[in-house]
């Protein structure tokens, strides 16, 4: 069961990356992790560093993909973003940043919702 969950997550991230690239964003990094945090995708959108949370949900029974980005999840993404900006991504540290979400209700490229500025670091 866990392997299937990981496979679906990787497929969702690949769909999200392709969706963003198709709209002009350059993918800078994938699956950035640090102790206590993680961010699925990091992209460049015309000079803005975009930290992207990808959420896949089979149904809206528990609020859907957007509802699953809790305050705790946001803190984990922000922590990983800060970690990346002080490490591997330090060349981008002075650029503007934002936090986006790519929501999928299934592994279907036609059913992707991209929310720019889904949350902020404040």
Secondary structure, 3 states (H helix, E strand, C coil): CHHHHHHHHHHHHHHHHHHHHHCCCEEEEEEEEECCEEEEEEEEECCEEEEEEEEECCCCCCCHHHHCCCHHHHHHHHHHHHHHHHCCCHHHCCCCEEEEEEEECCCCHHHEEEEEEEECCC
